[in-house]
């Protein structure tokens, strides 16, 4: 079990980031643990984005660099993840614009080009993400928003891989991860994710740690709920879980968490 857990941590890093990692195992147990450790990979991505945000603001910490910092922080997330989740969001949006049977919808997902629905979805999500981080800065919560969003989007993936969620086909990422995370392990992932984002928020707002931690945990919950809603909505069209659906889950879950921190942080 410990070996599968360690292999899953490496595998989670290789799946959710562009860091060069070679997992020792890729069997069902290791995959299940990889999806369990997904929020931990989200913490790393969020911390990098928060670091970029802070570095950009250092030269002129007077508010003039806030928008630039927010945009570059969101861009850093796309860079660290290889833009895979944005690609999944675009493909899912394009698929939703197709009328027909699930086979036709999945064929639209696999199309190499990006259609109008996909472009609009990506532009909308990126703009909302950057705007939310910018607003969160008003309350010294930009770093909290970035970390909570990145962790929440990946935790939503953990819950999307629980038993009862079937894959759309017998091949691909959806078939690889669907049903691999037992419910009790998804609960475990939720618990440690709440500790991570709550502790991060409390660390950054030492003058008011408890409300900051509570806000971060609320954002985490909102992200999971939003991801679940998106998954259910898209799966109705695709007939099951796919890698593109998981990309949409990550992006929409993260966006919901950013918005909660930005709008409730006041």
C-alpha positions in Angstrom: 0.0 0.0 0.0 2.8 2.4 0.9 4.5 1.7 -2.4 1.3 2.4 -4.3 0.9 5.7 -2.4 4.4 6.9 -3.1 4.1 5.9 -6.8 0.8 7.7 -6.8 2.4 10.9 -5.5 4.9 10.9 -8.4 2.2 10.0 -10.9 0.0 12.9 -9.6 2.9 15.3 -10.2 3.4 14.0 -13.8 -0.3 14.2 -14.6 -1.1 17.6 -13.0 2.1 19.4 -13.8 4.8 19.5 -16.5 7.5 18.6 -14.0 9.6 15.6 -15.3 8.6 12.7 -13.1 8.8 9.0 -13.9 6.3 7.0 -11.7 7.5 3.6 -10.7 4.0 2.2 -11.1 0.9 3.0 -13.2 -1.4 0.3 -12.1 -5.0 0.9 -10.8 -3.8 1.3 -7.2 -1.1 3.8 -8.1 -3.6 5.7 -10.3 -6.1 5.8 -7.5 -3.5 7.3 -5.2 -2.5 9.7 -7.8 -6.0 11.1 -8.0 -6.1 11.1 -4.2 -2.9 13.2 -4.1 -4.2 15.6 -6.8 -4.9 18.4 -4.3 -1.3 18.2 -3.1 -0.2 18.8 -6.7 -2.6 21.7 -6.7 -0.9 23.2 -3.7 2.5 23.2 -5.5 0.9 24.9 -8.6 -0.9 27.5 -6.5 2.2 28.3 -4.5 4.2 28.9 -7.7 1.4 31.2 -8.9 1.4 33.0 -5.6 5.1 33.4 -5.8 4.9 34.9 -9.3 2.2 37.3 -8.1 4.3 38.5 -5.3 7.5 38.9 -7.3 5.7 41.0 -10.0 4.4 43.3 -7.3 7.7 43.8 -5.4 9.1 46.6 -7.5 6.0 48.8 -7.2 3.9 47.5 -4.3 1.4 50.4 -4.7 -1.4 48.8 -6.6 -0.1 49.8 -10.1 1.1 46.3 -10.9 -1.9 44.4 -9.5 -3.5 43.5 -12.9 -0.2 42.6 -14.4 0.6 40.4 -11.4 -2.8 38.7 -11.6 -2.5 38.0 -15.3 1.0 36.6 -15.0 0.0 34.4 -12.0 -2.8 32.9 -14.0 -0.4 32.5 -16.9 2.1 30.7 -14.6 -0.6 28.2 -13.8 -1.1 27.4 -17.4 2.6 27.2 -18.0 3.2 24.8 -15.1 0.3 22.6 -16.2 1.1 22.8 -19.9 -2.3 24.3 -20.5 -3.8 20.8 -20.5 -6.8 21.8 -18.3 -7.6 24.8 -20.5 -7.4 22.6 -23.5 -9.9 20.2 -21.8 -12.2 23.1 -21.0 -12.1 24.3 -24.7 -12.8 20.8 -26.0 -15.7 20.4 -23.5 -17.2 23.7 -24.5 -16.9 22.9 -28.2 -18.6 19.5 -27.5 -21.5 21.1 -25.7 -22.2 23.1 -28.9 -22.7 19.9 -30.9 -26.1 18.4 -31.3 -26.3 14.6 -31.5 -25.5 11.4 -29.9 -22.7 11.0 -27.3 -20.4 9.5 -30.1 -20.8 12.7 -32.1 -20.1 14.8 -29.0 -16.9 12.9 -28.2 -15.8 13.2 -31.8 -16.1 17.0 -31.5 -14.0 16.8 -28.3 -11.2 14.9 -30.1 -11.1 17.4 -33.0 -7.6 19.0 -33.1 -9.0 22.5 -33.7 -10.6 24.9 -31.3 -14.1 26.2 -32.1 -15.9 29.3 -31.2 -17.4 27.8 -28.0 -14.0 26.7 -26.9 -12.3 30.1 -27.5 -15.1 31.9 -25.6 -14.9 29.5 -22.7 -11.2 29.8 -22.3 -11.2 33.6 -22.6 -14.0 33.9 -20.1 -12.4 31.7 -17.5 -9.0 33.3 -17.8 -10.4 36.8 -17.5 -12.6 35.9 -14.5 -9.6 34.2 -12.9 -7.4 37.2 -13.3 -10.1 39.7 -12.2 -10.9 37.6 -9.1 -7.2 37.4 -8.1 -7.0 41.2 -8.6 -10.0 41.8 -6.4 -8.7 39.4 -3.8 -5.6 41.6 -3.5 -7.7 44.4 -2.1 -8.1 42.2 1.1 -4.5 40.8 1.0 -6.0 37.5 -0.1 -4.5 37.1 -3.6 -2.1 34.3 -2.5 -5.0 32.6 -0.7 -7.2 32.8 -3.7 -4.5 31.3 -6.0 -3.8 28.4 -3.7 -7.4 27.7 -2.7 -8.4 27.7 -6.4 -5.6 25.3 -7.6 -6.3 22.9 -4.7 -10.0 23.1 -5.2 -9.9 22.3 -8.9 -7.8 19.2 -8.3 -9.9 18.1 -5.3 -12.9 18.2 -7.6 -11.1 15.8 -9.9 -10.6 13.5 -6.9 -14.3 13.4 -6.3 -14.9 12.9 -10.0 -12.9 9.6 -9.9 -15.0 8.0 -7.1 -16.9 4.8 -7.7 -20.1 5.1 -9.7 -18.6 7.6 -12.1 -18.1 5.7 -15.3 -15.8 6.4 -18.2 -17.2 7.4 -21.6 -15.0 4.9 -23.5 -12.7 2.0 -22.7 -9.6 4.0 -23.6 -8.1 7.4 -22.6 -7.6 9.2 -19.4 -11.2 8.9 -18.3 -11.1 5.1 -18.5 -7.7 5.2 -16.7 -9.0 7.1 -13.7 -12.7 6.5 -13.4 -13.8 4.8 -10.2 -10.2 4.5 -8.9 -10.7 6.6 -5.7 -12.8 5.0 -2.9 -15.2 7.4 -1.2 -13.3 7.1 2.1 -10.1 8.2 0.4 -11.9 11.1 -1.3 -13.0 12.2 2.2 -9.3 11.8 3.3 -8.2 14.0 0.4 -10.9 16.6 1.4 -9.6 16.7 4.9 -6.0 17.2 4.1 -6.8 19.7 1.4 -8.8 21.8 3.9 -5.8 21.7 6.3 -3.5 22.8 3.5 -5.6 25.8 2.3 -6.7 26.8 5.8 -3.1 26.7 7.0 -1.9 28.7 4.0 -4.6 31.3 4.5 -3.9 31.6 8.2 -0.1 31.9 7.5 -0.7 34.8 5.1 -3.2 36.6 7.3 -1.6 36.3 10.7 -3.4 39.3 11.9 -6.8 37.6 11.3 -6.0 33.9 10.8 -9.3 32.2 11.7 -11.6 34.1 9.3 -9.0 33.7 6.5 -8.8 30.0 7.1 -12.6 29.7 7.1 -12.8 31.7 3.9 -10.2 29.4 2.2 -12.1 26.3 3.3 -15.4 27.8 2.0 -13.7 28.5 -1.3 -12.5 24.9 -1.4 -16.0 23.6 -0.9 -17.4 25.9 -3.6 -14.8 24.7 -6.0 -15.7 21.0 -5.4 -19.4 21.8 -5.8 -18.8 23.7 -9.0 -16.6 20.9 -10.4 -19.2 18.4 -9.6 -21.9 20.4 -11.3 -19.8 20.8 -14.4 -18.9 17.1 -14.5 -22.5 16.1 -14.3 -23.6 18.6 -17.0 -20.9 17.6 -19.5 -21.1 13.9 -18.8 -24.8 14.0 -19.8 -23.6 14.9 -23.3 -20.5 12.8 -23.5 -21.9 9.6 -21.9 -19.2 9.4 -19.4 -15.9 10.7 -18.0 -13.1 11.8 -20.3 -9.8 13.6 -19.9 -11.3 16.7 -21.4 -14.2 16.6 -18.9 -11.6 16.5 -16.1 -9.9 19.5 -17.5 -13.2 21.4 -17.5 -13.7 20.3 -13.9 -10.3 21.6 -12.8 -10.8 25.0 -14.5 -14.4 25.6 -13.4 -13.7 24.4 -9.8 -10.7 26.7 -9.6 -12.7 29.7 -11.0 -15.4 29.2 -8.4 -12.9 29.2 -5.6 -11.2 32.3 -6.8 -14.6 34.1 -7.0 -15.5 33.1 -3.4 -12.3 34.5 -2.0 -12.6 37.6 -4.1 -16.3 38.4 -3.3 -16.5 37.1 0.2 -13.1 38.3 1.4 -14.4 41.8 2.1 
